Amino acid sequence: MTMKSRGFHYLRTGLTLLLGAGATLGSSFVISRLREKQDAESRMERLEQMLDDLEETKGGAPARATGATEPVKAAATARAKTSRSRRTEK
């Protein structure tokens, strides 16, 4: 019986180690995804700020007053057209 209980002890220790390693890897993955999302949002904010600055230097109304979603929609449409053309080329 001591061999059986010793085997269960080793099994429990091994499973505990695997659970700890899985939790560590999983949490690091989630944290990296969150950081990546925050980086993407900050890049979008910087791009919007650059667009606003460009509109102001051209003498036009600021993009926020005219609706900042218009340049974003135009960029999204251009990306969609590009991805469609890539799909048809293959």
RABEL-V588061 format. One record per run of one state. SS is the DSSP state (2 for helix, 1 for strand, 0 for the rest). FROM is the first residue (numbers start at 1). TO is the last residue. Records with the same first field share a line. If there is no record, write none. Layout:
SS->FROM-TO, FROM-TO
This chain:
0->1-1, 58-62, 67-68, 90-90
2->2-57, 63-66, 69-89
